[in-house]
């Protein structure tokens, strides 16, 4: 049961992060690549996105 809850939290955070990425005003190909990279790296990608990437990555990719 605990594993399911952790998995569900990860899915919710991943979907929220991908939706945030799709709102960025950058090249659509780059958006897709960043979203795939985030999903492929699972929890590590989510941690990096929420601690550093959310505020800095869009500016860096412009």
Biopython code that builds the backbone (N, CA, C, O; Angstrom):
import numpy as np
from Bio.PDB.StructureBuilder import StructureBuilder

atoms = [
    (1, "UNK", "N", (0.823, -1.199, 0.000)),
    (1, "UNK", "CA", (0.000, 0.000, 0.000)),
    (1, "UNK", "C", (0.866, 1.262, 0.000)),
    (1, "UNK", "O", (0.561, 2.222, -0.708)),
    (2, "UNK", "N", (1.931, 1.264, 0.783)),
    (2, "UNK", "CA", (2.803, 2.431, 0.837)),
    (2, "UNK", "C", (3.475, 2.672, -0.513)),
    (2, "UNK", "O", (3.640, 3.814, -0.941)),
    (3, "UNK", "N", (3.861, 1.583, -1.174)),
    (3, "UNK", "CA", (4.473, 1.706, -2.494)),
    (3, "UNK", "C", (3.522, 2.344, -3.499)),
    (3, "UNK", "O", (3.936, 3.148, -4.334)),
    (4, "UNK", "N", (2.253, 1.981, -3.414)),
    (4, "UNK", "CA", (1.256, 2.559, -4.301)),
    (4, "UNK", "C", (1.097, 4.055, -4.054)),
    (4, "UNK", "O", (0.969, 4.830, -5.003)),
    (5, "UNK", "N", (1.106, 4.461, -2.806)),
    (5, "UNK", "CA", (0.961, 5.883, -2.468)),
    (5, "UNK", "C", (2.160, 6.673, -2.986)),
    (5, "UNK", "O", (1.996, 7.762, -3.536)),
    (6, "UNK", "N", (3.353, 6.131, -2.813)),
    (6, "UNK", "CA", (4.556, 6.800, -3.318)),
    (6, "UNK", "C", (4.513, 6.891, -4.837)),
    (6, "UNK", "O", (4.857, 7.927, -5.406)),
    (7, "UNK", "N", (4.093, 5.811, -5.498)),
    (7, "UNK", "CA", (3.971, 5.814, -6.958)),
    (7, "UNK", "C", (2.950, 6.858, -7.409)),
    (7, "UNK", "O", (3.201, 7.591, -8.365)),
    (8, "UNK", "N", (1.799, 6.934, -6.730)),
    (8, "UNK", "CA", (0.758, 7.887, -7.090)),
    (8, "UNK", "C", (1.237, 9.324, -6.928)),
    (8, "UNK", "O", (0.947, 10.168, -7.776)),
    (9, "UNK", "N", (1.954, 9.611, -5.870)),
    (9, "UNK", "CA", (2.515, 10.949, -5.661)),
    (9, "UNK", "C", (3.488, 11.286, -6.795)),
    (9, "UNK", "O", (3.483, 12.404, -7.311)),
    (10, "UNK", "N", (4.311, 10.324, -7.175)),
    (10, "UNK", "CA", (5.244, 10.538, -8.284)),
    (10, "UNK", "C", (4.540, 10.822, -9.591)),
    (10, "UNK", "O", (4.969, 11.693, -10.348)),
    (11, "UNK", "N", (3.469, 10.106, -9.869)),
    (11, "UNK", "CA", (2.707, 10.326, -11.109)),
    (11, "UNK", "C", (2.070, 11.705, -11.103)),
    (11, "UNK", "O", (2.111, 12.411, -12.111)),
    (12, "UNK", "N", (1.492, 12.092, -9.996)),
    (12, "UNK", "CA", (0.846, 13.411, -9.909)),
    (12, "UNK", "C", (1.877, 14.531, -10.087)),
    (12, "UNK", "O", (1.631, 15.487, -10.822)),
    (13, "UNK", "N", (3.015, 14.418, -9.427)),
    (13, "UNK", "CA", (4.053, 15.440, -9.566)),
    (13, "UNK", "C", (4.615, 15.474, -10.983)),
    (13, "UNK", "O", (4.916, 16.549, -11.502)),
    (14, "UNK", "N", (4.761, 14.313, -11.614)),
    (14, "UNK", "CA", (5.277, 14.259, -12.979)),
    (14, "UNK", "C", (4.306, 14.913, -13.956)),
    (14, "UNK", "O", (4.729, 15.668, -14.832)),
    (15, "UNK", "N", (3.035, 14.640, -13.821)),
    (15, "UNK", "CA", (2.034, 15.253, -14.701)),
    (15, "UNK", "C", (2.014, 16.765, -14.497)),
    (15, "UNK", "O", (1.954, 17.520, -15.468)),
    (16, "UNK", "N", (2.063, 17.207, -13.255)),
    (16, "UNK", "CA", (2.085, 18.646, -12.962)),
    (16, "UNK", "C", (3.327, 19.304, -13.561)),
    (16, "UNK", "O", (3.237, 20.397, -14.121)),
    (17, "UNK", "N", (4.481, 18.651, -13.450)),
    (17, "UNK", "CA", (5.716, 19.209, -13.999)),
    (17, "UNK", "C", (5.651, 19.285, -15.521)),
    (17, "UNK", "O", (6.070, 20.283, -16.106)),
    (18, "UNK", "N", (5.134, 18.249, -16.164)),
    (18, "UNK", "CA", (5.036, 18.262, -17.624)),
    (18, "UNK", "C", (4.069, 19.349, -18.080)),
    (18, "UNK", "O", (4.334, 20.019, -19.078)),
    (19, "UNK", "N", (2.970, 19.537, -17.385)),
    (19, "UNK", "CA", (2.036, 20.611, -17.739)),
    (19, "UNK", "C", (2.689, 21.983, -17.583)),
    (19, "UNK", "O", (2.440, 22.879, -18.389)),
    (20, "UNK", "N", (3.516, 22.156, -16.561)),
    (20, "UNK", "CA", (4.264, 23.412, -16.401)),
    (20, "UNK", "C", (5.231, 23.615, -17.563)),
    (20, "UNK", "O", (5.350, 24.723, -18.085)),
    (21, "UNK", "N", (5.913, 22.563, -17.964)),
    (21, "UNK", "CA", (6.875, 22.649, -19.061)),
    (21, "UNK", "C", (6.164, 23.019, -20.357)),
    (21, "UNK", "O", (6.693, 23.804, -21.145)),
    (22, "UNK", "N", (4.985, 22.474, -20.591)),
    (22, "UNK", "CA", (4.266, 22.766, -21.830)),
    (22, "UNK", "C", (3.778, 24.213, -21.900)),
    (22, "UNK", "O", (3.438, 24.687, -22.984)),
    (23, "UNK", "N", (3.736, 24.915, -20.786)),
    (23, "UNK", "CA", (3.326, 26.322, -20.760)),
    (23, "UNK", "C", (4.469, 27.267, -21.117)),
    (23, "UNK", "O", (4.232, 28.441, -21.404)),
    (24, "UNK", "N", (5.712, 26.770, -21.104)),
    (24, "UNK", "CA", (6.858, 27.621, -21.378)),
    (24, "UNK", "C", (6.824, 28.170, -22.793)),
    (24, "UNK", "O", (6.294, 27.532, -23.702)),
    (25, "UNK", "N", (7.386, 29.348, -22.974)),
    (25, "UNK", "CA", (7.434, 29.999, -24.277)),
    (25, "UNK", "C", (8.783, 29.705, -24.935)),
    (25, "UNK", "O", (9.611, 30.601, -25.102)),
    (26, "UNK", "N", (8.995, 28.434, -25.308)),
    (26, "UNK", "CA", (10.225, 28.023, -25.987)),
    (26, "UNK", "C", (9.852, 27.115, -27.150)),
    (26, "UNK", "O", (8.677, 26.811, -27.357)),
    (27, "UNK", "N", (10.853, 26.684, -27.904)),
    (27, "UNK", "CA", (10.671, 25.812, -29.048)),
    (27, "UNK", "C", (9.914, 24.541, -28.637)),
    (27, "UNK", "O", (10.264, 23.918, -27.635)),
    (28, "UNK", "N", (8.878, 24.149, -29.400)),
    (28, "UNK", "CA", (8.097, 22.957, -29.037)),
    (28, "UNK", "C", (8.924, 21.672, -28.981)),
    (28, "UNK", "O", (8.648, 20.803, -28.155)),
    (29, "UNK", "N", (9.915, 21.539, -29.829)),
    (29, "UNK", "CA", (10.762, 20.353, -29.806)),
    (29, "UNK", "C", (11.527, 20.286, -28.472)),
    (29, "UNK", "O", (11.646, 19.217, -27.873)),
    (30, "UNK", "N", (12.033, 21.420, -28.024)),
    (30, "UNK", "CA", (12.767, 21.468, -26.757)),
    (30, "UNK", "C", (11.826, 21.136, -25.599)),
    (30, "UNK", "O", (12.225, 20.444, -24.662)),
    (31, "UNK", "N", (10.581, 21.619, -25.651)),
    (31, "UNK", "CA", (9.601, 21.299, -24.616)),
    (31, "UNK", "C", (9.414, 19.795, -24.506)),
    (31, "UNK", "O", (9.426, 19.232, -23.411)),
    (32, "UNK", "N", (9.241, 19.153, -25.651)),
    (32, "UNK", "CA", (9.009, 17.715, -25.662)),
    (32, "UNK", "C", (10.227, 16.962, -25.137)),
    (32, "UNK", "O", (10.091, 16.014, -24.364)),
    (33, "UNK", "N", (11.411, 17.383, -25.557)),
    (33, "UNK", "CA", (12.629, 16.720, -25.096)),
    (33, "UNK", "C", (12.823, 16.869, -23.588)),
    (33, "UNK", "O", (13.215, 15.914, -22.917)),
    (34, "UNK", "N", (12.553, 18.048, -23.056)),
    (34, "UNK", "CA", (12.682, 18.263, -21.612)),
    (34, "UNK", "C", (11.645, 17.431, -20.857)),
    (34, "UNK", "O", (11.950, 16.860, -19.811)),
    (35, "UNK", "N", (10.427, 17.362, -21.381)),
    (35, "UNK", "CA", (9.382, 16.566, -20.734)),
    (35, "UNK", "C", (9.744, 15.079, -20.737)),
    (35, "UNK", "O", (9.557, 14.392, -19.733)),
    (36, "UNK", "N", (10.261, 14.586, -21.861)),
    (36, "UNK", "CA", (10.669, 13.177, -21.939)),
    (36, "UNK", "C", (11.819, 12.906, -20.979)),
    (36, "UNK", "O", (11.830, 11.883, -20.293)),
    (37, "UNK", "N", (12.777, 13.811, -20.927)),
    (37, "UNK", "CA", (13.907, 13.639, -20.008)),
    (37, "UNK", "C", (13.432, 13.619, -18.556)),
    (37, "UNK", "O", (13.909, 12.818, -17.754)),
    (38, "UNK", "N", (12.508, 14.487, -18.228)),
    (38, "UNK", "CA", (11.962, 14.526, -16.874)),
    (38, "UNK", "C", (11.264, 13.214, -16.538)),
    (38, "UNK", "O", (11.460, 12.669, -15.452)),
    (39, "UNK", "N", (10.460, 12.708, -17.451)),
    (39, "UNK", "CA", (9.743, 11.460, -17.187)),
    (39, "UNK", "C", (10.680, 10.259, -17.164)),
    (39, "UNK", "O", (10.453, 9.313, -16.409)),
    (40, "UNK", "N", (11.720, 10.284, -17.973)),
    (40, "UNK", "CA", (12.653, 9.154, -18.040)),
    (40, "UNK", "C", (13.516, 9.048, -16.783)),
    (40, "UNK", "O", (13.942, 7.953, -16.416)),
    (41, "UNK", "N", (13.771, 10.160, -16.131)),
    (41, "UNK", "CA", (14.628, 10.136, -14.945)),
    (41, "UNK", "C", (13.834, 9.979, -13.652)),
    (41, "UNK", "O", (14.417, 9.943, -12.569)),
    (42, "UNK", "N", (12.526, 9.888, -13.753)),
    (42, "UNK", "CA", (11.644, 9.595, -12.634)),
    (42, "UNK", "C", (11.869, 10.542, -11.453)),
    (42, "UNK", "O", (11.814, 11.759, -11.629)),
    (43, "UNK", "N", (12.119, 10.013, -10.264)),
    (43, "UNK", "CA", (12.209, 10.833, -9.058)),
    (43, "UNK", "C", (13.384, 11.797, -9.098)),
    (43, "UNK", "O", (13.274, 12.919, -8.605)),
    (44, "UNK", "N", (14.500, 11.385, -9.670)),
    (44, "UNK", "CA", (15.660, 12.282, -9.757)),
    (44, "UNK", "C", (15.305, 13.496, -10.618)),
    (44, "UNK", "O", (15.628, 14.628, -10.260)),
    (45, "UNK", "N", (14.643, 13.259, -11.747)),
    (45, "UNK", "CA", (14.214, 14.359, -12.603)),
    (45, "UNK", "C", (13.229, 15.280, -11.920)),
    (45, "UNK", "O", (13.303, 16.499, -12.072)),
    (46, "UNK", "N", (12.301, 14.704, -11.163)),
    (46, "UNK", "CA", (11.336, 15.537, -10.431)),
    (46, "UNK", "C", (12.011, 16.387, -9.372)),
    (46, "UNK", "O", (11.685, 17.563, -9.206)),
    (47, "UNK", "N", (12.952, 15.791, -8.656)),
    (47, "UNK", "CA", (13.659, 16.546, -7.614)),
    (47, "UNK", "C", (14.436, 17.704, -8.228)),
    (47, "UNK", "O", (14.383, 18.826, -7.724)),
    (48, "UNK", "N", (15.149, 17.438, -9.303)),
    (48, "UNK", "CA", (15.916, 18.502, -9.968)),
    (48, "UNK", "C", (14.980, 19.569, -10.504)),
    (48, "UNK", "O", (15.256, 20.761, -10.371)),
    (49, "UNK", "N", (13.868, 19.149, -11.114)),
    (49, "UNK", "CA", (12.921, 20.126, -11.668)),
    (49, "UNK", "C", (12.356, 21.030, -10.578)),
    (49, "UNK", "O", (12.359, 22.252, -10.727)),
    (50, "UNK", "N", (11.874, 20.450, -9.493)),
    (50, "UNK", "CA", (11.225, 21.263, -8.464)),
    (50, "UNK", "C", (12.211, 22.072, -7.618)),
    (50, "UNK", "O", (11.847, 23.132, -7.108)),
    (51, "UNK", "N", (13.437, 21.602, -7.460)),
    (51, "UNK", "CA", (14.400, 22.353, -6.650)),
    (51, "UNK", "C", (15.151, 23.414, -7.451)),
    (51, "UNK", "O", (15.486, 24.470, -6.915)),
    (52, "UNK", "N", (15.416, 23.143, -8.724)),
    (52, "UNK", "CA", (16.219, 24.081, -9.504)),
    (52, "UNK", "C", (15.563, 24.461, -10.832)),
    (52, "UNK", "O", (15.519, 25.641, -11.178)),
    (53, "UNK", "N", (15.068, 23.508, -11.560)),
    (53, "UNK", "CA", (14.633, 23.713, -12.937)),
    (53, "UNK", "C", (13.404, 24.561, -13.126)),
    (53, "UNK", "O", (13.302, 25.278, -14.121)),
    (54, "UNK", "N", (12.478, 24.504, -12.214)),
    (54, "UNK", "CA", (11.223, 25.236, -12.372)),
    (54, "UNK", "C", (11.455, 26.729, -12.548)),
    (54, "UNK", "O", (10.772, 27.381, -13.338)),
    (55, "UNK", "N", (12.410, 27.265, -11.819)),
    (55, "UNK", "CA", (12.676, 28.703, -11.885)),
    (55, "UNK", "C", (13.742, 29.068, -12.918)),
    (55, "UNK", "O", (13.728, 30.183, -13.440)),
    (56, "UNK", "N", (14.652, 28.168, -13.221)),
    (56, "UNK", "CA", (15.814, 28.515, -14.043)),
    (56, "UNK", "C", (15.840, 27.902, -15.436)),
    (56, "UNK", "O", (16.464, 28.470, -16.333)),
    (57, "UNK", "N", (15.198, 26.786, -15.647)),
    (57, "UNK", "CA", (15.363, 26.047, -16.882)),
    (57, "UNK", "C", (14.757, 26.766, -18.088)),
    (57, "UNK", "O", (15.358, 26.766, -19.162)),
    (58, "UNK", "N", (13.596, 27.371, -17.938)),
    (58, "UNK", "CA", (12.979, 28.083, -19.063)),
    (58, "UNK", "C", (13.866, 29.208, -19.557)),
    (58, "UNK", "O", (14.056, 29.381, -20.761)),
    (59, "UNK", "N", (14.407, 29.969, -18.624)),
    (59, "UNK", "CA", (15.298, 31.078, -18.981)),
    (59, "UNK", "C", (16.553, 30.544, -19.652)),
    (59, "UNK", "O", (17.053, 31.156, -20.596)),
    (60, "UNK", "N", (17.066, 29.425, -19.187)),
    (60, "UNK", "CA", (18.279, 28.827, -19.726)),
    (60, "UNK", "C", (18.064, 28.302, -21.148)),
    (60, "UNK", "O", (18.986, 28.360, -21.961)),
    (61, "UNK", "N", (16.892, 27.800, -21.462)),
    (61, "UNK", "CA", (16.646, 27.202, -22.772)),
    (61, "UNK", "C", (16.204, 28.202, -23.838)),
    (61, "UNK", "O", (16.083, 27.823, -25.002)),
    (62, "UNK", "N", (15.965, 29.432, -23.494)),
    (62, "UNK", "CA", (15.554, 30.435, -24.485)),
    (62, "UNK", "C", (16.679, 30.838, -25.377)),
    (62, "UNK", "O", (16.496, 31.674, -26.263)),
]
sb = StructureBuilder()
sb.init_structure("model")
sb.init_model(0)
sb.init_chain("A")
sb.init_seg("    ")
for serial, (resi, resn, name, xyz) in enumerate(atoms, 1):
    if name == "N":
        sb.init_residue(resn, " ", resi, " ")
    sb.init_atom(name, np.array(xyz, "f"), 0.0, 1.0, " ", f" {name:<3s}", serial, name[0])
structure = sb.get_structure()
